[in-house]
């Protein structure tokens, strides 16, 4: 289900990819102690960044791409019990796959 959020400017709406929980040595790490995931899926793109002449610069990523984002970048948004993150395209470090 596509969320009803349309990012503006050079912002990208992403959803964290859930990692499969692995238990090593019988120790379960609580959610509060886990690190914020860095891999995410692009859900929606903004309107695009404009250069000095007013031309829109196209995004490097596309909807559906799996990406690596900065660990502490972006703003979390919760909609219908699903947590999304709004990040600038500059906060996207790499495309996976």
N, CA, C and O atoms as a GROMACS GRO file, in nm:
protein
  388
    1UNK      N    1   0.084  -0.118   0.000
    1UNK     CA    2   0.000   0.000   0.000
    1UNK      C    3   0.088   0.124   0.000
    1UNK      O    4   0.176   0.139   0.085
    2UNK      N    5   0.065   0.213  -0.094
    2UNK     CA    6   0.145   0.335  -0.107
    2UNK      C    7   0.093   0.440  -0.009
    2UNK      O    8  -0.027   0.466  -0.005
    3UNK      N    9   0.182   0.500   0.069
    3UNK     CA   10   0.139   0.602   0.164
    3UNK      C   11   0.096   0.730   0.092
    3UNK      O   12   0.141   0.757  -0.019
    4UNK      N   13   0.011   0.809   0.157
    4UNK     CA   14  -0.036   0.933   0.100
    4UNK      C   15   0.054   1.048   0.144
    4UNK      O   16   0.008   1.145   0.203
    5UNK      N   17   0.184   1.036   0.115
    5UNK     CA   18   0.282   1.138   0.148
    5UNK      C   19   0.359   1.171   0.020
    5UNK      O   20   0.412   1.082  -0.045
    6UNK      N   21   0.365   1.299  -0.014
    6UNK     CA   22   0.440   1.343  -0.132
    6UNK      C   23   0.552   1.433  -0.085
    6UNK      O   24   0.528   1.548  -0.047
    7UNK      N   25   0.678   1.384  -0.086
    7UNK     CA   26   0.790   1.466  -0.045
    7UNK      C   27   0.807   1.588  -0.136
    7UNK      O   28   0.766   1.586  -0.252
    8UNK      N   29   0.866   1.693  -0.082
    8UNK     CA   30   0.890   1.815  -0.159
    8UNK      C   31   1.040   1.832  -0.184
    8UNK      O   32   1.123   1.780  -0.109
    9UNK      N   33   1.074   1.905  -0.288
    9UNK     CA   34   1.213   1.935  -0.318
    9UNK      C   35   1.295   1.810  -0.345
    9UNK      O   36   1.250   1.720  -0.415
   10UNK      N   37   1.415   1.807  -0.287
   10UNK     CA   38   1.505   1.693  -0.311
   10UNK      C   39   1.491   1.586  -0.204
   10UNK      O   40   1.584   1.510  -0.180
   11UNK      N   41   1.375   1.581  -0.139
   11UNK     CA   42   1.354   1.482  -0.033
   11UNK      C   43   1.301   1.351  -0.090
   11UNK      O   44   1.232   1.348  -0.192
   12UNK      N   45   1.337   1.243  -0.021
   12UNK     CA   46   1.299   1.108  -0.061
   12UNK      C   47   1.235   1.039   0.058
   12UNK      O   48   1.289   1.046   0.169
   13UNK      N   49   1.122   0.973   0.038
   13UNK     CA   50   1.054   0.898   0.143
   13UNK      C   51   1.102   0.754   0.136
   13UNK      O   52   1.092   0.689   0.032
   14UNK      N   53   1.156   0.704   0.248
   14UNK     CA   54   1.208   0.568   0.251
   14UNK      C   55   1.144   0.490   0.366
   14UNK      O   56   1.092   0.548   0.461
   15UNK      N   57   1.148   0.359   0.354
   15UNK     CA   58   1.098   0.269   0.458
   15UNK      C   59   1.212   0.172   0.488
   15UNK      O   60   1.267   0.108   0.399
   16UNK      N   61   1.246   0.162   0.616
   16UNK     CA   62   1.356   0.074   0.658
   16UNK      C   63   1.326  -0.071   0.622
   16UNK      O   64   1.214  -0.118   0.639
   17UNK      N   65   1.428  -0.140   0.574
   17UNK     CA   66   1.417  -0.282   0.544
   17UNK      C   67   1.442  -0.356   0.674
   17UNK      O   68   1.547  -0.340   0.737
   18UNK      N   69   1.347  -0.437   0.715
   18UNK     CA   70   1.359  -0.512   0.840
   18UNK      C   71   1.463  -0.622   0.824
   18UNK      O   72   1.457  -0.702   0.732
   19UNK      N   73   1.557  -0.623   0.915
   19UNK     CA   74   1.658  -0.728   0.915
   19UNK      C   75   1.604  -0.849   0.988
   19UNK      O   76   1.530  -0.836   1.086
   20UNK      N   77   1.640  -0.967   0.941
   20UNK     CA   78   1.598  -1.086   1.012
   20UNK      C   79   1.674  -1.093   1.144
   20UNK      O   80   1.795  -1.073   1.148
   21UNK      N   81   1.600  -1.123   1.251
   21UNK     CA   82   1.662  -1.125   1.384
   21UNK      C   83   1.746  -1.250   1.400
   21UNK      O   84   1.697  -1.362   1.388
   22UNK      N   85   1.872  -1.230   1.429
   22UNK     CA   86   1.961  -1.342   1.451
   22UNK      C   87   2.003  -1.343   1.597
   22UNK      O   88   2.039  -1.240   1.655
   23UNK      N   89   1.998  -1.461   1.653
   23UNK     CA   90   2.038  -1.476   1.793
   23UNK      C   91   2.173  -1.546   1.793
   23UNK      O   92   2.186  -1.656   1.739
   24UNK      N   93   2.273  -1.483   1.854
   24UNK     CA   94   2.405  -1.543   1.861
   24UNK      C   95   2.434  -1.581   2.005
   24UNK      O   96   2.430  -1.496   2.094
   25UNK      N   97   2.463  -1.703   2.026
   25UNK     CA   98   2.500  -1.749   2.160
   25UNK      C   99   2.384  -1.744   2.259
   25UNK      O  100   2.406  -1.740   2.380
   26UNK      N  101   2.260  -1.745   2.209
   26UNK     CA  102   2.144  -1.745   2.297
   26UNK      C  103   2.109  -1.610   2.356
   26UNK      O  104   2.023  -1.602   2.444
   27UNK      N  105   2.174  -1.503   2.310
   27UNK     CA  106   2.146  -1.369   2.362
   27UNK      C  107   2.055  -1.296   2.265
   27UNK      O  108   2.086  -1.285   2.146
   28UNK      N  109   1.942  -1.247   2.316
   28UNK     CA  110   1.849  -1.171   2.235
   28UNK      C  111   1.866  -1.024   2.270
   28UNK      O  112   1.858  -0.986   2.387
   29UNK      N  113   1.890  -0.943   2.170
   29UNK     CA  114   1.912  -0.800   2.192
   29UNK      C  115   1.776  -0.730   2.184
   29UNK      O  116   1.706  -0.745   2.084
   30UNK      N  117   1.738  -0.653   2.286
   30UNK     CA  118   1.609  -0.583   2.282
   30UNK      C  119   1.609  -0.474   2.175
   30UNK      O  120   1.715  -0.423   2.138
   31UNK      N  121   1.489  -0.438   2.125
   31UNK     CA  122   1.477  -0.337   2.021
   31UNK      C  123   1.540  -0.204   2.061
   31UNK      O  124   1.594  -0.134   1.976
   32UNK      N  125   1.532  -0.168   2.188
   32UNK     CA  126   1.586  -0.040   2.232
   32UNK      C  127   1.739  -0.034   2.222
   32UNK      O  128   1.796   0.075   2.219
   33UNK      N  129   1.804  -0.148   2.216
   33UNK     CA  130   1.950  -0.151   2.209
   33UNK      C  131   2.003  -0.170   2.067
   33UNK      O  132   2.123  -0.160   2.042
   34UNK      N  133   1.912  -0.199   1.974
   34UNK     CA  134   1.955  -0.220   1.835
   34UNK      C  135   1.986  -0.088   1.768
   34UNK      O  136   1.928   0.015   1.802
   35UNK      N  137   2.078  -0.092   1.672
   35UNK     CA  138   2.111   0.026   1.596
   35UNK      C  139   2.003   0.054   1.492
   35UNK      O  140   1.932  -0.037   1.448
   36UNK      N  141   1.992   0.178   1.454
   36UNK     CA  142   1.897   0.218   1.351
   36UNK      C  143   1.941   0.155   1.219
   36UNK      O  144   2.058   0.164   1.182
   37UNK      N  145   1.849   0.091   1.146
   37UNK     CA  146   1.888   0.027   1.020
   37UNK      C  147   1.933   0.130   0.917
   37UNK      O  148   1.880   0.241   0.912
   38UNK      N  149   2.030   0.092   0.836
   38UNK     CA  150   2.081   0.182   0.734
   38UNK      C  151   2.032   0.144   0.595
   38UNK      O  152   2.044   0.223   0.501
   39UNK      N  153   1.976   0.024   0.580
   39UNK     CA  154   1.924  -0.017   0.450
   39UNK      C  155   1.775   0.013   0.445
   39UNK      O  156   1.702  -0.016   0.540
   40UNK      N  157   1.731   0.071   0.333
   40UNK     CA  158   1.591   0.110   0.320
   40UNK      C  159   1.546   0.095   0.176
   40UNK      O  160   1.627   0.079   0.084
   41UNK      N  161   1.414   0.102   0.158
   41UNK     CA  162   1.355   0.098   0.024
   41UNK      C  163   1.294   0.235  -0.006
   41UNK      O  164   1.228   0.294   0.080
   42UNK      N  165   1.317   0.285  -0.126
   42UNK     CA  166   1.262   0.414  -0.167
   42UNK      C  167   1.114   0.395  -0.196
   42UNK      O  168   1.075   0.311  -0.277
   43UNK      N  169   1.030   0.476  -0.128
   43UNK     CA  170   0.885   0.465  -0.142
   43UNK      C  171   0.830   0.576  -0.232
   43UNK      O  172   0.740   0.551  -0.313
   44UNK      N  173   0.883   0.699  -0.219
   44UNK     CA  174   0.835   0.811  -0.300
   44UNK      C  175   0.946   0.913  -0.317
   44UNK      O  176   1.036   0.925  -0.233
   45UNK      N  177   0.940   0.986  -0.428
   45UNK     CA  178   1.038   1.089  -0.457
   45UNK      C  179   0.972   1.226  -0.453
   45UNK      O  180   0.852   1.240  -0.479
   46UNK      N  181   1.051   1.328  -0.419
   46UNK     CA  182   1.001   1.464  -0.414
   46UNK      C  183   0.988   1.525  -0.553
   46UNK      O  184   0.992   1.454  -0.654
   47UNK      N  185   0.973   1.656  -0.555
   47UNK     CA  186   0.954   1.727  -0.682
   47UNK      C  187   1.085   1.754  -0.753
   47UNK      O  188   1.085   1.789  -0.871
   48UNK      N  189   1.198   1.740  -0.684
   48UNK     CA  190   1.329   1.757  -0.745
   48UNK      C  191   1.396   1.886  -0.703
   48UNK      O  192   1.330   1.987  -0.679
   49UNK      N  193   1.526   1.882  -0.695
   49UNK     CA  194   1.606   1.999  -0.660
   49UNK      C  195   1.624   2.085  -0.785
   49UNK      O  196   1.633   2.033  -0.896
   50UNK      N  197   1.628   2.215  -0.765
   50UNK     CA  198   1.646   2.306  -0.879
   50UNK      C  199   1.785   2.366  -0.877
   50UNK      O  200   1.839   2.400  -0.772
   51UNK      N  201   1.843   2.380  -0.997
   51UNK     CA  202   1.974   2.444  -1.007
   51UNK      C  203   1.958   2.597  -1.011
   51UNK      O  204   1.846   2.647  -0.996
   52UNK      N  205   2.066   2.668  -1.030
   52UNK     CA  206   2.064   2.815  -1.028
   52UNK      C  207   1.977   2.875  -1.138
   52UNK      O  208   1.927   2.986  -1.123
   53UNK      N  209   1.960   2.803  -1.249
   53UNK     CA  210   1.879   2.853  -1.360
   53UNK      C  211   1.732   2.814  -1.348
   53UNK      O  212   1.651   2.850  -1.434
   54UNK      N  213   1.696   2.739  -1.242
   54UNK     CA  214   1.556   2.698  -1.223
   54UNK      C  215   1.522   2.565  -1.288
   54UNK      O  216   1.406   2.524  -1.285
   55UNK      N  217   1.620   2.497  -1.346
   55UNK     CA  218   1.596   2.366  -1.407
   55UNK      C  219   1.594   2.259  -1.299
   55UNK      O  220   1.674   2.262  -1.206
   56UNK      N  221   1.502   2.164  -1.312
   56UNK     CA  222   1.490   2.056  -1.213
   56UNK      C  223   1.597   1.952  -1.240
   56UNK      O  224   1.613   1.905  -1.353
   57UNK      N  225   1.670   1.914  -1.136
   57UNK     CA  226   1.773   1.811  -1.145
   57UNK      C  227   1.707   1.677  -1.113
   57UNK      O  228   1.645   1.662  -1.008
   58UNK      N  229   1.721   1.580  -1.203
   58UNK     CA  230   1.658   1.450  -1.183
   58UNK      C  231   1.722   1.374  -1.068
   58UNK      O  232   1.840   1.392  -1.037
   59UNK      N  233   1.642   1.287  -1.005
   59UNK     CA  234   1.691   1.204  -0.895
   59UNK      C  235   1.780   1.092  -0.949
   59UNK      O  236   1.762   1.044  -1.061
   60UNK      N  237   1.877   1.052  -0.867
   60UNK     CA  238   1.964   0.941  -0.901
   60UNK      C  239   1.897   0.809  -0.867
   60UNK      O  240   1.925   0.707  -0.931
   61UNK      N  241   1.808   0.809  -0.768
   61UNK     CA  242   1.739   0.688  -0.724
   61UNK      C  243   1.598   0.685  -0.783
   61UNK      O  244   1.546   0.787  -0.828
   62UNK      N  245   1.538   0.566  -0.782
   62UNK     CA  246   1.402   0.546  -0.831
   62UNK      C  247   1.319   0.479  -0.722
   62UNK      O  248   1.374   0.418  -0.631
   63UNK      N  249   1.188   0.491  -0.733
   63UNK     CA  250   1.098   0.423  -0.639
   63UNK      C  251   1.122   0.273  -0.651
   63UNK      O  252   1.129   0.219  -0.761
   64UNK      N  253   1.136   0.207  -0.537
   64UNK     CA  254   1.160   0.063  -0.534
   64UNK      C  255   1.307   0.026  -0.514
   64UNK      O  256   1.337  -0.089  -0.483
   65UNK      N  257   1.399   0.121  -0.532
   65UNK     CA  258   1.541   0.094  -0.511
   65UNK      C  259   1.569   0.067  -0.364
   65UNK      O  260   1.508   0.127  -0.275
   66UNK      N  261   1.662  -0.025  -0.338
   66UNK     CA  262   1.712  -0.048  -0.202
   66UNK      C  263   1.839   0.035  -0.188
   66UNK      O  264   1.929   0.028  -0.272
   67UNK      N  265   1.844   0.115  -0.082
   67UNK     CA  266   1.953   0.209  -0.065
   67UNK      C  267   2.014   0.200   0.074
   67UNK      O  268   1.954   0.144   0.166
   68UNK      N  269   2.134   0.254   0.087
   68UNK     CA  270   2.201   0.270   0.216
   68UNK      C  271   2.196   0.419   0.249
   68UNK      O  272   2.234   0.503   0.167
   69UNK      N  273   2.147   0.452   0.369
   69UNK     CA  274   2.134   0.592   0.409
   69UNK      C  275   2.222   0.622   0.529
   69UNK      O  276   2.267   0.532   0.600
   70UNK      N  277   2.247   0.750   0.552
   70UNK     CA  278   2.323   0.793   0.669
   70UNK      C  279   2.253   0.744   0.795
   70UNK      O  280   2.130   0.741   0.802
   71UNK      N  281   2.333   0.705   0.893
   71UNK     CA  282   2.278   0.646   1.014
   71UNK      C  283   2.184   0.739   1.089
   71UNK      O  284   2.081   0.695   1.140
   72UNK      N  285   2.218   0.867   1.097
   72UNK     CA  286   2.138   0.959   1.177
   72UNK      C  287   2.068   1.065   1.093
   72UNK      O  288   2.026   1.168   1.147
   73UNK      N  289   2.056   1.043   0.964
   73UNK     CA  290   1.992   1.142   0.878
   73UNK      C  291   1.841   1.122   0.870
   73UNK      O  292   1.791   1.013   0.896
   74UNK      N  293   1.771   1.227   0.835
   74UNK     CA  294   1.629   1.218   0.808
   74UNK      C  295   1.537   1.247   0.925
   74UNK      O  296   1.581   1.264   1.038
   75UNK      N  297   1.408   1.251   0.892
   75UNK     CA  298   1.302   1.277   0.989
   75UNK      C  299   1.202   1.162   0.982
   75UNK      O  300   1.150   1.131   0.876
   76UNK      N  301   1.177   1.099   1.097
   76UNK     CA  302   1.084   0.987   1.100
   76UNK      C  303   0.940   1.037   1.097
   76UNK      O  304   0.906   1.136   1.163
   77UNK      N  305   0.856   0.967   1.020
   77UNK     CA  306   0.714   0.999   1.007
   77UNK      C  307   0.638   0.868   1.025
   77UNK      O  308   0.670   0.768   0.962
   78UNK      N  309   0.537   0.869   1.112
   78UNK     CA  310   0.457   0.748   1.134
   78UNK      C  311   0.319   0.769   1.072
   78UNK      O  312   0.252   0.867   1.103
   79UNK      N  313   0.278   0.677   0.985
   79UNK     CA  314   0.150   0.685   0.917
   79UNK      C  315   0.090   0.545   0.911
   79UNK      O  316   0.152   0.453   0.858
   80UNK      N  317  -0.029   0.528   0.965
   80UNK     CA  318  -0.098   0.398   0.967
   80UNK      C  319  -0.010   0.289   1.029
   80UNK      O  320   0.000   0.180   0.974
   81UNK      N  321   0.052   0.319   1.143
   81UNK     CA  322   0.137   0.227   1.217
   81UNK      C  323   0.261   0.180   1.140
   81UNK      O  324   0.322   0.080   1.176
   82UNK      N  325   0.297   0.251   1.035
   82UNK     CA  326   0.418   0.221   0.960
   82UNK      C  327   0.510   0.342   0.973
   82UNK      O  328   0.466   0.456   0.956
   83UNK      N  329   0.638   0.318   1.003
   83UNK     CA  330   0.733   0.426   1.020
   83UNK      C  331   0.813   0.445   0.891
   83UNK      O  332   0.878   0.353   0.842
   84UNK      N  333   0.807   0.566   0.839
   84UNK     CA  334   0.882   0.606   0.721
   84UNK      C  335   0.985   0.710   0.763
   84UNK      O  336   0.977   0.764   0.874
   85UNK      N  337   1.082   0.738   0.678
   85UNK     CA  338   1.180   0.841   0.704
   85UNK      C  339   1.193   0.930   0.582
   85UNK      O  340   1.204   0.881   0.469
   86UNK      N  341   1.190   1.060   0.604
   86UNK     CA  342   1.213   1.158   0.497
   86UNK      C  343   1.359   1.200   0.503
   86UNK      O  344   1.406   1.251   0.605
   87UNK      N  345   1.432   1.178   0.394
   87UNK     CA  346   1.573   1.215   0.388
   87UNK      C  347   1.597   1.299   0.263
   87UNK      O  348   1.521   1.291   0.166
   88UNK      N  349   1.702   1.377   0.266
   88UNK     CA  350   1.746   1.447   0.144
   88UNK      C  351   1.819   1.345   0.057
   88UNK      O  352   1.876   1.249   0.108
   89UNK      N  353   1.818   1.368  -0.072
   89UNK     CA  354   1.888   1.274  -0.160
   89UNK      C  355   2.036   1.267  -0.125
   89UNK      O  356   2.100   1.164  -0.145
   90UNK      N  357   2.093   1.376  -0.073
   90UNK     CA  358   2.233   1.377  -0.033
   90UNK      C  359   2.262   1.281   0.083
   90UNK      O  360   2.376   1.239   0.100
   91UNK      N  361   2.158   1.245   0.163
   91UNK     CA  362   2.176   1.150   0.274
   91UNK      C  363   2.180   1.005   0.227
   91UNK      O  364   2.211   0.916   0.306
   92UNK      N  365   2.148   0.981   0.100
   92UNK     CA  366   2.155   0.846   0.044
   92UNK      C  367   2.298   0.822  -0.002
   92UNK      O  368   2.350   0.894  -0.086
   93UNK      N  369   2.359   0.720   0.056
   93UNK     CA  370   2.500   0.693   0.030
   93UNK      C  371   2.524   0.600  -0.089
   93UNK      O  372   2.623   0.615  -0.161
   94UNK      N  373   2.433   0.502  -0.110
   94UNK     CA  374   2.455   0.403  -0.215
   94UNK      C  375   2.324   0.334  -0.251
   94UNK      O  376   2.230   0.331  -0.173
   95UNK      N  377   2.321   0.278  -0.370
   95UNK     CA  378   2.210   0.194  -0.414
   95UNK      C  379   2.258   0.051  -0.405
   95UNK      O  380   2.366   0.017  -0.455
   96UNK      N  381   2.179  -0.036  -0.340
   96UNK     CA  382   2.216  -0.176  -0.320
   96UNK      C  383   2.165  -0.259  -0.438
   96UNK      O  384   2.050  -0.246  -0.480
   97UNK      N  385   2.254  -0.345  -0.489
   97UNK     CA  386   2.213  -0.440  -0.591
   97UNK      C  387   2.224  -0.383  -0.726
   97UNK      O  388   2.193  -0.450  -0.825
   0.00000   0.00000   0.00000
